[in-house]
Every structure is written in C-alpha cells, then in structure tokens.
Amino acid sequence: MSYLWRLAIDHLKRGKKDLLPYLISLIVMVILSMTVELLLYSPSIKMLQGASSMIMLLNLGKIVLIIFAFIFANYTHQFWFDSEQKEIGLFLILGMKKRDISKIIAYVSMIIFSITIFIGTVLSLFMGKILLMVLVHLLKGSDFTFQISSKAIINTIIIYTLIFLYLLIKDIFSIHFKKIQNLLCQKEIGEKEPKARWLLSLVGIICIVAAYYIAVTIRNPISALTLFFLAVILVIVGTYLLFIFGIVAYFKWRKKQPSYYQPKNFIQVSSMLFRMKQNAIGLASITILMTMTLVTVMSSSALYFGMDQRIDDLFPKNAEISNFDLDRPDNQDSDLSSKIAELAKENQVTIENQKMIKGIFQFTGALKKDGQIKHLTQNTGADDVHAFSASTVANYNELTGKNIQLKPNEVLIYSYRNKNQLKTIKINGKEFKVVQSLDEIKDFPKTSIQFVFPELLIFFSDETLYPTITEGFNYFSGEKVNTSVQNETIYANLHGSEKAIKNFTTAASKAGISVQTKSETQKSLISFFGGFLFIGILLSLSFILATSIIIYYKQVSAGLEDQKRFEIMQKVGLSKKEVWQAIKRQISLVFFLPVTVAVIHFLVSLPLVIELLRLFGVQTTSTLYLVIAITVLSIVILYFIVYQLTSKVYYQIVERK
C-alpha cells in the first residue's frame, strides 16, 4: 500500500466524527434508489393487478430520487469537505504537491464510495423485501416473490458512480484554485454581517402573498392543475428571499430598538445577524423540504384512504353497462336492456335492480359564470371547460320515481363536482331557467369516472331539443355530436361466479357494449393509488432524511461558531445561566421558525391541493380532514425528535468545561 493510500485512510479515521453523518445520508439514499430498482425487476410487481400503472409510478419515483440524490449528495458533501480542508492545507504547508493531494482526495472518495455501495447494497436486499411486502399489502395482492436482480444493482452503482465522479472533480478543482491560507482558515472564515436588502425582502413578501392568493382563491380543479407549479415556484423563491433578506431586515430593525441592549436580546440579535446569510439558506431549505413532506404525505394518504369512498360514489350498484360507442351505425342501436339480458342468460349471470339513463353524453363546452355554454375556442380558459351530458326529465323520473314536469324553457341540473348557483343557462342562443340544482340522484353516481373536467348533467323537457342545444359541440373524441345516436347506460347489480361475470364482460365487449364492474375498477384504482402512496412514502423518507441531516449540520456549524463567542461572553461578565438562556432562545428560534413557516405554507396551500385531489375524486369529507391533522401532527412530532437529538450535539460543542 502506497503512503498516499495510508494518508487517505488516516485522514478518514481522524475525521470520522464529521464523516459519519455524510456517510449515513449517502447510504440511505443508495438504499432508497436501489430498493426502487429491485422492485422494478421483482416478479411480484408484474403479477399485481394494474402492474403497468405501478411500474410507471416506480419509474417516476426513480427519476425523482436520482435528481434528489444528486442535489442532496452535493449539499451534504460540501459540509463534510469544508471540515477537511484545514488538514489538506497542512499537507500543502508540509510540501506536498497539489497533484498528490488530488490523489489522496480520489482515494478518500473511492473508500467512501466503496463503503456506501457495499453497505447500501446489503441493506437494500433486506429493505427491498420489507418494502415489497408493504407494496403488495397496499395493492392488496397475494403473490410475494423478491428476486435479487444484478441489473438493478448495476444501474444503481452506475448512477452513484457518476454522482461521486462529479463531487470528486469539483473537490479537485476547488483545491487547485484555493490559496493555502484559505484552506487553513476555512472554518474560521465567517460570513460578513449581511445587509438589509429591503427591495428583495419586499419581492419575497410579494411572491409569498401571490402564491397564497392563488391557493386560497382556487375554485376549479383545472385551474389548480395549471397554477400549481407557478404557486410552488413562487413559494420557493419567496421563502428563500424572506429567510435570506427578510429575517436580516427584521433583526436590523431589532438592533435599532432600545431593548437591543438588554443582554438576552443583544446576544440573540447580534448572533443571528452575524451568520444569518449562512443559516438562512439552510433554514429555508428545511422549510421547503418540510412543506414538500407535508404535501406529499397528505396527498398520497388522502388518495389511498379515500379510495373506497370514491368507488362507492362511482358505483351506486356493482356494475355500469353502456353502449357508449360513437362509431356504431344507427341501425345497430338495438335496445340495450334486451341485449344484455340475452348475454347474461348465455353466461349464467343474473342482472337485478336495473336503472337506465339515456341521452347525449359528454360533449365539451365552456361554462361561463353567467350560465352561458359556449363552443370551445383557442381562447377558452381552463376554468371554463366542462363536460356536458343531456337527458330528459322523463328519464329523471324513471331514475328517481318522481313525477316532475318541465316546460320547454326549463331544466334540472346535476353537477358531479363544483356546486353551482346557476339560475339560468344559455346554449346556442336559447335560454333555459334552472328549476332545481340537484345535489344527488338516487341510484346514480355521485362522481364522474373521468378525472379531467367538471361534468354537468342537464335534464331537458324532451329530446326534441337535442339538435338545437348540441349544434356546434364536439364529443371528447373530437367528433361532432350526433343527436340521432343516443347513448344508454344501465346501473345494475350483477350476480354470478367471478368467471361467469368475466365471460359476460368479454361477450358484451365483442357486441360493442362496455361493462365496468365495481370490483375490477377497485382493483385498477388500488394499483394506481396504492402505488402513489408507496412512492409518497419513499419520497417522504428522502425529504425527512434531508431535513434531519441539514438540521444536524446546522447545529454542528452553529455550535462551532458559538463556542468561542460564548466563552468570551462569560469572560466579560455574563453568568453561565444567562449564556445558556441565550443559547436556548437561539436554538428555539432556529427550530421553530422553519417548522412554523412550513405548517403555514401547508395549511394555506390546502385549498389548492384539495382541488387537485378532486381531479381524482377525493372529496372534502371528515376522512380528508383527519388525514390532514394526522399528517401535520406526525411530521411535527418527528421534526421535534430530530431537533432534540441534534440539539444535544450543539450543547456538547458549545458548553465550556
């Protein structure tokens, strides 16, 4: 073994206290990345219902984890590498060439990489089995086969090899362009007291206010979808600006107050100002990660645990049978009830409690606030786009057993989503009075299967109005509405063996009839929402890890900076009790500020997030609010535990023996 290898090993041994958190963070990221790869190659995934959806979500999670791993590895590596630069400076003073230093850095990187991959791989095989069991349970599957895939391991090794190569090249360039005195004094070089940049602070406030305004004024899922990423960007930019410049401006203002000269305020204000620029970036990062964790956990949990309610809302009975086929010739528009009765008899299936709705289904238009329904144009806003269906009041009476009569200029309206207060509607120049806005129709779905646009079902006096009201409108497929073809949908209970119902569904499909059963739809949604929750868990683990490591490094760096400062304060007359009180106030501020802001961000964003969830049929029920409460409480408690553990490190560093 060459002396450079020995120096690299000794260097790691001496700095093991700083190395350990960095190493743990890398190992955990390798475990998460490799576990996803192993799951992608597991035979059990391919055997699950809705395997294609699950594989798509895992691939999406894999990409997010790779991007996050690169950013996070770069962040944690910088903290560790800064702590090693003093020793590198000593090597240079002793006459070692920068070329040899580069070799030592390369050897150190190879050792860390080898340890990370070895431990990460071993633990991934164990974690992979556990997470596969969790995934199979979430997706309510039965097959459990965990297979070790060499391709999955190789893919992960390649990804982290590229990450380590980038970090190594960056370190070597950093050493070559730094002076020896800068390396020796890296830890002692403090940040200058930042200036109070009021303009940038104002920009930060404007960004936050704009994002909050978007969130609280959203009233439409489509608007939420289009404005979500804009709101996210505004929150991120605003948070960083407020933490970097806004808090500085606040402490600058505090410094001008008479109360500043009280010992407890003097210590807190002057200390926070001295290194606010360095702390602010970390605190803002913690805030953003906390907010992302809250949103991810809440949304994925709400989707999964609200799934049963969505299934019940979609299926008032256990099957939906439809001849919704726009391409069929008119002369094949046979009676749906008699056709399915024939197919059911052939396949030994019994159909009970049939309820039918007939009309023109799902043509698209723009619904204005004044009730006008217009044709779609290039200038149509996303808020306005709706899916419309037309039926007759006679059909409504058949569904409900009522006997409502409508005049030619009157309608009933049923909205799947977005409770409306329309008094009139106007379509193709013809105005109709809204006699009643229905909240619910017996034996009719409470939500729509389509996840895109809000849907409105309009009951007219009779079907002779169809040509007038549908002229110029298109189906979702883009074809012009054909009023001579009325589509029929039957809601009924199917009874028979699983095989018989499957055969009936296949036979109906060949006859141009769509049969969607509650059980099959449930399996499909479980695969999607269960996979979504699983990916949410993995991403949340990544965010929590990142938050914990950032807090740890912040406590360590703050402790090292404050150690000498508090010693000086005691020497100039402050009691140890006063010093410790100041320490606790400062640590409390650093802890409570990010978590408080993150919870505020999350709570204000709820209207926006809830609208997005409505695209997937999640309704604002007590279950949703329970999920929100549990999410906030769980994350705050977890954050508090991390704070307690890392605060001990700070106190150990600062305390003067």
C-alpha positions in Angstrom: 0.0 0.0 0.0 1.4 3.4 -1.0 1.9 6.1 1.5 -0.9 8.2 -0.2 -3.4 5.4 0.5 -2.2 5.3 4.1 -2.7 9.1 4.4 -6.2 8.8 2.9 -7.2 6.1 5.4 -5.6 8.0 8.3 -7.4 11.2 7.1 -10.7 9.4 7.2 -10.1 8.0 10.7 -9.2 11.4 12.1 -12.3 12.9 10.6 -14.7 10.1 11.4 -16.9 12.3 13.5 -17.6 14.6 10.6 -17.7 11.7 8.1 -20.4 9.6 9.8 -23.5 11.8 9.1 -22.3 12.3 5.5 -21.8 8.5 5.1 -25.2 7.7 6.7 -27.0 10.1 4.3 -25.3 8.6 1.3 -26.1 5.0 2.4 -29.8 5.8 3.0 -30.1 7.4 -0.5 -28.4 4.3 -2.0 -30.9 2.1 -0.1 -33.9 4.0 -1.4 -32.6 4.2 -5.0 -31.6 0.5 -5.2 -34.8 -0.6 -3.5 -36.8 1.0 -6.2 -34.6 -0.6 -8.9 -35.0 -4.0 -7.2 -38.8 -3.6 -7.0 -38.9 -2.7 -10.7 -37.3 -6.1 -11.5 -39.3 -8.1 -9.0 -41.7 -10.7 -10.5 -44.3 -9.9 -7.9 -44.7 -6.4 -9.3 -45.6 -7.8 -12.7 -48.1 -10.2 -11.2 -50.0 -7.4 -9.4 -53.3 -6.0 -10.7 -52.5 -2.8 -12.6 -48.8 -3.7 -12.9 -48.3 -1.1 -15.7 -49.5 1.7 -13.5 -47.3 0.6 -10.7 -44.2 0.3 -12.9 -44.9 3.8 -14.3 -45.1 5.2 -10.8 -41.9 3.4 -9.7 -40.1 4.8 -12.7 -41.3 8.2 -11.9 -40.2 7.8 -8.3 -36.8 6.5 -9.5 -36.2 9.7 -11.6 -37.2 12.0 -8.7 -34.9 10.1 -6.3 -32.0 10.3 -8.7 -32.4 14.1 -9.0 -32.9 14.5 -5.3 -29.9 12.2 -4.6 -27.6 14.4 -6.8 -28.8 17.6 -5.1 -28.6 16.2 -1.6 -25.3 14.4 -2.0 -23.8 17.7 -3.3 -25.2 19.6 -0.3 -24.0 17.1 2.4 -20.7 16.6 0.7 -19.9 20.3 0.9 -20.4 20.4 4.7 -18.1 17.4 5.1 -15.5 18.6 2.7 -15.3 22.0 4.3 -14.4 20.3 7.6 -11.5 18.5 5.9 -9.8 21.5 4.2 -7.7 22.5 7.2 -5.8 19.2 7.1 -5.4 19.5 3.4 -3.9 22.9 3.9 -1.4 21.4 6.4 -0.4 18.8 3.8 0.4 21.7 1.4 2.5 23.5 4.0 4.5 20.3 4.6 5.5 20.4 1.0 3.0 18.0 -0.6 2.1 18.8 -4.2 -1.4 19.5 -5.2 -1.2 16.6 -7.6 -0.6 14.3 -4.6 -3.4 16.0 -2.7 -5.7 15.2 -5.7 -4.7 11.6 -5.4 -5.5 11.5 -1.7 -8.9 13.1 -2.4 -9.5 10.5 -5.1 -8.6 7.6 -2.7 -10.8 9.0 0.0 -13.6 9.3 -2.5 -13.1 5.7 -3.6 -13.1 4.4 0.0 -16.3 6.4 0.8 -17.9 5.2 -2.4 -17.0 1.5 -1.7 -18.4 1.7 1.9 -21.5 3.4 0.7 -22.3 0.9 -2.1 -21.4 -2.2 -0.1 -23.5 -1.3 3.0 -26.2 0.2 0.8 -26.5 -2.9 -1.3 -26.6 -5.3 1.7 -29.3 -3.2 3.4 -31.2 -2.8 0.2 -31.7 -6.5 -0.1 -33.2 -6.5 3.4 -35.2 -3.3 2.9 -36.4 -4.5 -0.5 -38.1 -7.5 1.0 -39.8 -5.3 3.6 -40.9 -2.6 1.1 -42.2 -5.2 -1.4 -44.3 -6.7 1.4 -45.6 -3.2 2.1 -46.3 -2.6 -1.5 -48.1 -5.9 -2.1 -50.2 -5.2 1.0 -51.1 -1.7 -0.2 -52.1 -3.1 -3.6 -54.0 -6.0 -1.9 -52.0 -8.6 -3.8 -51.1 -12.1 -2.7 -48.0 -13.1 -4.6 -44.7 -12.2 -2.9 -41.5 -13.1 -4.6 -38.4 -11.0 -4.1 -35.7 -11.5 -6.6 -32.2 -10.1 -6.5 -31.5 -8.5 -9.8 -27.9 -7.9 -10.8 -29.2 -5.3 -13.4 -30.9 -3.3 -10.6 -27.7 -3.3 -8.6 -25.5 -2.3 -11.6 -27.9 0.5 -12.5 -27.7 2.0 -9.0 -23.9 1.6 -8.9 -23.6 3.5 -12.3 -25.9 6.3 -11.0 -23.8 6.8 -7.8 -20.5 6.4 -9.7 -21.5 9.4 -11.8 -22.5 11.4 -8.7 -19.2 10.6 -6.9 -17.2 11.5 -10.1 -18.9 14.9 -10.2 -18.1 15.5 -6.5 -14.5 14.4 -6.9 -13.9 16.6 -9.9 -15.5 19.6 -8.0 -13.2 18.9 -5.0 -10.1 18.7 -7.1 -10.8 22.0 -8.9 -11.7 23.6 -5.5 -8.3 22.6 -4.0 -6.3 23.7 -7.1 -7.9 27.2 -7.1 -7.7 27.9 -3.4 -4.8 29.5 -1.5 -3.2 27.7 1.4 -4.3 30.3 3.9 -7.9 29.9 2.8 -7.8 26.2 3.3 -6.2 26.5 6.8 -8.7 29.1 7.9 -11.8 27.6 6.2 -13.7 27.1 9.4 -12.7 30.4 10.9 -13.8 32.4 7.9 -17.1 33.8 9.0 -19.8 35.4 7.0 -19.9 39.2 7.0 -22.9 40.7 8.6 -25.4 40.8 5.8 -27.1 43.9 4.6 -30.8 44.5 5.0 -31.9 44.4 1.4 -35.4 45.8 1.7 -36.3 45.6 -2.0 -35.5 41.8 -2.1 -37.4 41.4 1.1 -40.4 43.1 -0.5 -40.1 40.8 -3.5 -40.1 37.8 -1.2 -43.2 39.0 0.5 -44.9 39.7 -2.9 -44.0 36.1 -4.0 -45.5 34.6 -0.9 -48.6 36.7 -1.0 -49.1 35.9 -4.7 -48.7 32.2 -4.0 -51.1 32.3 -1.1 -53.6 34.3 -3.2 -53.5 31.6 -5.9 -54.0 28.9 -3.3 -57.0 30.4 -1.4 -58.9 31.7 -4.5 -58.8 28.4 -6.5 -62.3 27.2 -7.1 -61.7 24.8 -10.0 -59.5 21.6 -10.3 -58.3 22.6 -13.8 -57.2 26.0 -12.5 -55.4 24.2 -9.7 -53.6 21.9 -12.2 -52.4 24.8 -14.3 -51.4 27.1 -11.4 -49.9 24.6 -9.1 -46.4 24.7 -10.3 -46.5 28.5 -10.5 -47.6 28.6 -6.9 -44.8 26.2 -5.9 -42.1 28.3 -7.7 -43.4 31.5 -6.0 -43.4 29.8 -2.6 -39.8 28.5 -3.0 -38.5 31.9 -4.3 -40.4 33.8 -1.7 -39.2 31.6 1.2 -35.6 31.9 0.2 -35.8 35.6 -0.2 -37.6 36.1 3.1 -35.2 33.9 5.0 -32.0 35.4 3.5 -33.1 39.0 3.4 -36.4 39.4 5.2 -35.2 38.0 8.6 -32.0 40.1 8.3 -34.1 43.2 7.9 -36.1 42.2 10.9 -33.1 41.8 13.1 -31.6 45.0 11.7 -34.8 46.7 12.9 -34.5 45.0 16.3 -30.9 46.3 16.6 -32.2 49.9 16.4 -34.6 49.3 19.3 -33.6 50.3 22.9 -34.4 46.8 24.1 -31.5 45.5 21.9 -29.0 46.5 24.7 -30.5 44.0 27.2 -28.2 41.0 27.5 -30.7 38.4 26.3 -31.7 40.5 23.2 -28.1 41.6 22.4 -26.8 38.0 22.3 -29.7 36.7 20.2 -29.9 39.6 17.7 -26.1 40.1 17.2 -25.5 36.3 16.9 -28.3 35.7 14.4 -27.2 38.7 12.3 -23.5 37.6 12.3 -24.2 34.4 10.4 -27.7 34.8 9.1 -26.7 34.5 5.5 -25.3 31.1 6.1 -28.1 29.9 8.3 -30.8 31.4 6.1 -30.2 29.1 3.2 -30.3 26.0 5.4 -33.4 27.2 7.3 -35.2 27.9 4.0 -34.2 24.5 2.6 -35.6 22.9 5.8 -38.8 24.8 5.4 -39.3 23.8 1.7 -38.5 20.2 2.5 -40.9 20.1 5.4 -43.6 21.6 3.2 -42.9 19.1 0.5 -43.1 16.3 3.1 -46.4 17.5 4.4 -48.0 17.9 1.0 -46.6 14.5 -0.3 -47.7 12.5 2.8 -51.1 14.2 3.0 -52.0 13.9 -0.7 -50.8 10.3 -1.2 -52.6 9.2 2.0 -55.8 11.1 1.1 -55.9 9.4 -2.3 -55.4 5.9 -0.9 -57.6 6.1 2.1 -60.3 8.0 0.2 -60.4 5.3 -2.5 -63.2 3.2 -1.0 -65.5 6.3 -0.8 -64.7 7.1 -4.4 -65.6 3.6 -5.5 -68.9 3.8 -3.7 -69.6 7.2 -5.3 -68.7 5.8 -8.8 -70.9 2.7 -8.5 -74.3 3.0 -6.9 -74.6 -0.6 -7.9 -71.9 -3.1 -8.7 -71.8 -2.6 -12.5 -72.1 0.1 -15.1 -73.2 -1.1 -18.6 -73.1 1.3 -21.5 -73.4 1.2 -25.3 -71.3 4.4 -25.5 -69.9 3.8 -28.9 -69.7 6.8 -31.3 -68.8 4.8 -34.3 -71.7 2.3 -34.4 -74.3 2.7 -37.3 -77.7 3.9 -36.3 -79.4 0.7 -37.4 -77.3 -1.2 -34.8 -78.7 0.9 -31.9 -80.7 -2.0 -30.5 -82.3 -2.0 -27.1 -79.5 -2.2 -24.5 -81.6 -3.9 -21.9 -82.7 -6.8 -24.1 -79.2 -7.3 -25.5 -77.5 -7.6 -22.1 -80.3 -9.8 -20.8 -79.6 -12.2 -23.7 -75.8 -12.1 -23.0 -76.4 -12.6 -19.2 -78.5 -15.7 -19.8 -75.9 -17.2 -22.1 -73.2 -16.7 -19.5 -75.2 -17.6 -16.4 -75.2 -14.1 -14.9 -78.2 -12.6 -13.2 -79.0 -8.8 -13.6 -81.0 -7.1 -10.9 -82.2 -3.6 -10.0 -81.6 -2.0 -13.4 -81.7 1.7 -13.7 -81.1 3.3 -17.1 -80.2 6.8 -18.2 -80.3 7.7 -21.9 -79.2 10.8 -23.7 -76.2 12.7 -25.3 -73.2 12.0 -23.1 -70.0 14.0 -22.6 -69.8 16.8 -25.2 -67.4 19.6 -24.3 -68.0 23.3 -24.0 -67.1 26.4 -21.9 -69.4 27.2 -19.0 -69.3 30.9 -18.1 -70.3 32.4 -14.8 -73.5 33.9 -16.2 -74.6 30.4 -17.3 -73.7 30.7 -21.0 -72.4 27.4 -22.5 -70.2 28.3 -25.5 -68.3 26.3 -28.1 -64.6 25.7 -27.3 -62.1 28.1 -28.9 -58.4 28.6 -28.6 -59.1 31.5 -26.2 -61.2 29.3 -23.8 -59.7 29.4 -20.3 -59.1 26.1 -18.4 -61.5 27.2 -15.7 -64.4 27.3 -18.1 -64.1 23.8 -19.8 -66.8 21.4 -18.8 -68.1 18.1 -19.9 -71.9 18.1 -20.5 -74.5 15.4 -20.8 -78.1 15.9 -21.9 -81.1 13.7 -20.8 -84.8 14.2 -20.4 -87.0 14.9 -17.3 -88.9 11.7 -18.2 -85.6 9.7 -17.8 -85.0 11.5 -14.5 -88.4 10.5 -13.3 -87.7 6.9 -14.2 -84.5 7.0 -12.2 -86.0 8.6 -9.1 -89.6 7.5 -9.2 -90.7 11.2 -9.1 -93.2 13.0 -11.4 -91.6 16.3 -12.2 -92.9 18.2 -15.3 -90.7 20.8 -17.1 -91.7 23.5 -19.6 -89.7 23.7 -22.9 -87.6 26.6 -21.4 -86.9 24.8 -18.0 -84.2 22.4 -17.0 -82.9 20.4 -14.0 -79.1 20.4 -13.4 -76.9 17.8 -11.7 -73.3 18.6 -11.0 -70.8 15.8 -10.2 -68.4 18.5 -8.8 -68.5 22.2 -8.1 -71.8 23.0 -6.5 -73.3 25.7 -8.8 -75.8 28.5 -8.2 -76.9 28.9 -11.8 -80.3 30.5 -12.2 -80.3 30.2 -16.0 -78.3 28.5 -18.7 -77.9 29.8 -22.3 -76.8 27.5 -25.0 -76.8 28.2 -28.8 -78.8 31.4 -28.1 -81.6 29.5 -26.3 -82.1 30.4 -22.6 -83.4 27.9 -20.0 -84.5 28.5 -16.5 -82.8 26.3 -13.9 -85.8 24.9 -11.8 -83.5 22.9 -9.5 -79.8 22.2 -9.0 -79.6 18.6 -7.8 -77.1 17.6 -5.1 -77.8 13.9 -5.5 -79.8 11.4 -7.7 -80.8 8.1 -6.3 -79.0 5.1 -7.9 -76.8 7.5 -9.9 -73.0 8.1 -9.5 -72.0 10.9 -7.1 -68.8 11.4 -9.0 -67.6 11.0 -12.6 -65.1 8.4 -13.8 -63.2 10.9 -15.9 -60.5 12.8 -14.0 -60.2 15.9 -16.2 -63.1 18.3 -16.5 -66.0 19.0 -14.2 -69.2 17.5 -15.5 -72.7 18.8 -15.7 -75.8 16.6 -16.4 -78.8 18.7 -17.8 -82.3 17.3 -17.9 -84.4 19.0 -20.6 -88.2 18.8 -21.1 -87.9 16.4 -24.1 -85.3 15.1 -26.6 -86.6 17.2 -29.5 -84.3 20.0 -28.1 -81.1 17.9 -28.6 -80.3 19.0 -32.2 -80.7 22.7 -31.2 -78.6 22.6 -28.0 -75.8 20.3 -29.3 -75.2 22.1 -32.6 -71.5 23.1 -33.0 -70.4 21.0 -30.0 -67.9 18.0 -30.1 -67.5 14.8 -28.1 -64.3 14.3 -26.2 -63.1 12.3 -29.1 -63.3 15.4 -31.3 -66.2 14.2 -33.4 -69.3 16.3 -33.9 -72.2 15.4 -31.7 -74.6 13.1 -33.4 -78.1 13.5 -31.9 -79.5 10.6 -33.8 -77.4 8.3 -31.6 -78.5 8.4 -28.0 -76.2 6.5 -25.6 -77.6 4.3 -22.9 -76.1 3.5 -19.5 -77.5 1.0 -17.1 -76.6 0.8 -13.4 -77.3 -2.7 -12.1 -76.2 -5.5 -9.8 -74.6 -8.5 -11.5 -74.7 -11.8 -9.7 -72.8 -14.9 -10.7 -69.4 -16.5 -10.3 -66.3 -14.4 -11.0 -65.6 -16.5 -14.1 -69.2 -16.1 -15.4 -69.1 -12.3 -14.9 -65.8 -12.1 -16.7 -67.2 -14.1 -19.6 -70.2 -11.9 -19.7 -68.0 -8.8 -19.8 -65.9 -10.2 -22.6 -69.0 -11.2 -24.6 -70.5 -7.7 -24.1 -67.3 -6.1 -25.3 -67.5 -8.0 -28.5 -71.0 -6.8 -29.0 -70.0 -3.2 -28.6 -71.2 -2.9 -25.0 -68.9 -1.6 -22.2 -69.3 -3.3 -18.8 -67.4 -1.8 -15.9 -67.7 -3.7 -12.6 -67.1 -2.3 -9.2 -64.6 -5.0 -8.3 -62.4 -4.5 -11.4 -62.5 -0.8 -11.1 -61.5 -1.1 -7.5 -58.5 -3.3 -8.4 -57.4 -0.7 -11.0 -57.7 2.2 -8.6 -55.9 0.3 -5.9 -52.9 -0.3 -8.2 -52.7 3.4 -9.0 -53.4 5.0 -5.6 -51.6 2.3 -3.7 -48.6 2.9 -5.9 -48.9 6.6 -5.4 -48.9 6.2 -1.6 -45.9 3.9 -1.8 -43.9 6.4 -3.9 -45.1 9.1 -1.5 -43.6 7.1 1.4 -40.3 6.8 -0.4 -40.1 10.4 -1.3 -41.1 11.5 2.2 -38.4 9.3 3.7 -35.9 11.1 1.4 -37.2 14.6 2.5 -37.2 13.6 6.2 -33.6 12.3 5.8 -32.5 15.5 4.1 -34.2 17.6 6.8 -32.5 15.7 9.6 -29.1 15.9 8.0 -29.4 19.6 7.3 -30.5 20.3 10.9 -27.6 18.2 12.2 -25.1 20.1 10.1 -26.7 23.4 11.1 -26.4 22.5 14.8 -22.8 21.4 14.4 -21.7 24.5 12.4 -23.6 26.8 14.8 -22.0 25.1 17.8 -18.5 25.5 16.4 -19.1 29.2 15.7 -20.8 29.9 19.0 -18.3 28.0 21.2 -15.7 30.7 21.4 -18.2 33.5 21.3 -20.0 32.3 24.4 -16.7 31.7 26.2 -15.8 35.4 25.6 -19.2 36.4 26.9 -18.7 34.6 30.1 -15.2 36.1 30.4 -16.6 39.7 30.1 -19.2 39.2 32.9 -22.2 37.1 31.7 -23.1 34.3 34.0 -23.3 30.8 32.7 -27.0 30.8 33.4 -27.5 33.9 31.2 -25.4 32.3 28.4 -27.4 29.1 28.5 -30.7 31.0 28.4 -29.4 32.9 25.3 -28.4 29.6 23.7 -31.8 28.0 24.3 -33.6 31.0 22.9 -31.5 31.0 19.8 -31.9 27.2 19.3 -35.6 27.5 19.8 -35.8 30.2 17.1 -33.8 28.2 14.6 -36.0 25.2 15.3 -39.5 26.8 15.5 -39.1 29.1 12.5 -38.8 26.5 9.7 -41.5 24.2 11.1 -43.9 27.1 11.8 -43.5 28.6 8.3 -43.7 25.1 6.7 -47.0 24.4 8.5 -48.4 27.8 7.5 -47.3 27.1 3.8 -49.1 23.7 4.0 -52.3 25.0 5.6 -52.6 27.9 3.1 -51.9 25.5 0.2 -54.7 23.1 1.3 -57.4 24.7 -1.0 -55.1 24.3 -4.0 -54.1 20.7 -3.0 -57.7 19.7 -2.3 -58.8 21.0 -5.7 -56.0 18.9 -7.3 -57.2 15.8 -5.3 -60.7 16.4 -6.6 -59.4 15.6 -10.0 -59.0 12.1 -8.7 -62.4 12.0 -7.0 -61.2 12.8 -3.4 -64.0 14.8 -1.6 -63.7 17.1 1.4 -65.0 14.6 3.9 -64.1 14.1 7.6 -61.7 11.4 6.5 -59.7 14.0 4.5 -59.5 16.4 7.4 -58.4 13.5 9.7 -55.6 12.7 7.2 -54.6 16.4 7.2 -54.5 16.5 11.0 -52.6 13.3 11.4 -50.1 14.3 8.8 -49.3 17.7 10.4 -49.1 16.1 13.9 -46.9 13.2 12.8 -44.4 15.3 10.8 -44.1 18.0 13.6 -43.5 15.3 16.3 -40.9 13.6 14.1 -39.2 17.0 13.5 -39.2 17.7 17.2 -37.5 14.4 17.9 -34.8 15.2 15.3 -34.4 18.7 17.0 -34.0 17.1 20.4 -31.3 14.7 19.2 -29.3 17.3 17.2 -29.6 19.9 20.0 -27.5 17.6 22.2 -24.7 17.8 19.7 -24.9 21.6 19.7 -24.9 21.8 23.6 -21.9 19.4 23.8 -19.9 21.6 21.4 -20.8 25.0 23.0 -20.6 24.0 26.6 -17.4 25.3 28.3 -15.7 22.8 30.6 
